[in-house]
Amino acid sequence: LRRFAKEMGIHALAIQPPDADREMDASIVGQGGFLDTVNGVCDSTYLIPLEGGYDAVERRFDSEIAKKLRQAAKRGLAVTEGGENDLEEFFELMASTCRRQDGVKPNPADVPSMLRLWRSFGSGKRIRLFLAEDGGKRIAGQLCIQFGDRVTLWKKGWNGEAGDKRPNEMLMAHALKRACEDGFKLADLASLHRAIALRLIAGEELTPEQKASRHAFNLRFGGSAKLLSPARILAPHAWMTPCLRFAAYLHGLRNH
């Protein structure tokens, strides 16, 4: 990686080892890598086991989710599968969600980036888009990436309409059901605040603020928290490490 970065003229690498890796992080630290506090890389997630089929998955939903899914079934919401031509509409749904979350920037940042992602995974049929429709109008969507034995429920969006018809709960349940039908063993919800993950792993009750956070929605679907290897910054040239550390420190000051 360092040799490649030098050849490409890259001044800094942000590296996060694969989820199950147990050795790479120590190697990065040994070469001068330090904790990435700049890029906001996810360092914990929430996993839902799919073995046993959807009936087993559904039994682990909490009572509130089960109730809302029953309501959704009675209120006429439909879930359809989208394709490449629906990405612009999905992006706007995702951007709408970001705007309601204190102006968080969407990721991918624009439609062309999302299209490149779709085509990269789509060639191997490893990506799926589910859309919730109310009277023919698309009001919410869920983008899933399929790889190995895992389905990652990666991005979702909602325009804020027809909340009483439970579009987000219905999309999540639909995505989990399709993943079970397609034989996947694990659903990865892609992110979880680390402080929440630590409390769940320790068997401690969440704080009121954590219970009211956006992460609380995912926790109702009956999975478990997992800590991931942290992302670290590594300089291709050792002499650059102090400069990068100082830049990261200044970034932290600006954001606090």
Secondary structure, DSSP 4 states (H G I P E B T S, - for coil): -HHHHHHHT---EEE---TT-SSHHHHHHHTT-EE--SS----EEEEEE-TTHHHHHHHTS-HHHHHHHHHHHHTT-EEEEE-GGGHHHHHHHHHHHHHHTTTPPPSS-SHHHHHHHHHHHHTTT-EEEEEEEETTEEEEEEEEEEETTEEEEEEEEE-S--GGG-HHHHHHHHHHHHHHHTT-SEEE-S---HHHHHHHHHTPPPPHHHHTSTTHHHHTT--EEEE-PPPEEE-SSGGGHHHHHHHHHHHHHHT-
